[in-house]
Amino acid sequence: MLPSTTISLVERLGSKLPDDFSRTVLNGSVRALLDDNNPIRVNLFALGVEKRNRLARVVPEPCKVTRRDRMVNAIQGGIPDAVLNKIGINTAGLHNDLHSTVNGLNKHVHIQSENLRDPAASIVGLVEDVFTAVFDFLTAVEKFRLQVSKAVSEAVNKEVFTAFFLETVDDLDVLSTHTRIDKVQGDVTTVAIRASEVLMEAKGTVFVELVYGSGSDERSGSGSRTDDSYPFTMKLSASTSNLEDLQNMGLEVDTHSFYEDN
């Protein structure tokens, strides 16, 4: 039985995993570890955890095969160090932070005669060491994506401005005779970093003025205007060689509230 502090660490790690399948493998790894009759329980535990910390699924091809290189690729995908350094992200510090994580996982993933049967007293320490290492790694992934999002926020804002103020948004245009954009507020998140592209998403609120009728209608009192706001989502992509050269992959404005109120 694992102590409550270790169970809490398992739950914290599970909350950072991307899907239910990953959490199932995590729980299975812990169960394998608790099987006292299995001589390679420690190895199976470490292997299961290592395989589900997003290393195997996000490595671009072609790529190197060492775990350290897999971790680097899992964090920054195909974005070259020079591109990241240009936008102010210190890749040297990022790579150095991965060194201890890789060593900790390597120690137990590879089956050696000296670690076939770790003493029962060391199991709790092993669990906490490995889970802490993986938790720190996943935290590094989140931190890196936040850094990328902040670095390209100005370029994203330009795309959002262009979409709303310089182009016609059909979802808004149909709401009134003249739909005027007052302002747009939103935030950008980095959704995925792949071998050749970075996918981003801008989410926020667009504030509009809905004008009904012409100018003469308004002067005669038969026209009207009202203010409203709607949530929007914009999907964007950029080449890993130039993160600030963004492409608008689609803009959706949720105007359901307009039709529900009318």
Secondary structure, 3 states (H helix, E strand, C coil): CCCHHHHHHHHHHHHHCCCHHHHHHHHHHHHHHCCCCCCCHHHHHHHHHHHCCCHHHHCCCCCCCCHHHHHHHHHHCCCCHHHHHHCCCCHHHHHHHHHHHHHHHHHHHCCCHHHCCCCHHHHHHHHHHHHHHHHHHHHHHHHHHHHHHHHCHHHHHHHHHHHHHHCCCHHHHCCCCEEEEEEEEEEEEEEEECCCEEEEEEEEEEEEEEEECCHHHHHHCCCEEEEEEEEEEEEEEEECCEEEEEEEEEEEECCHHHHHHC
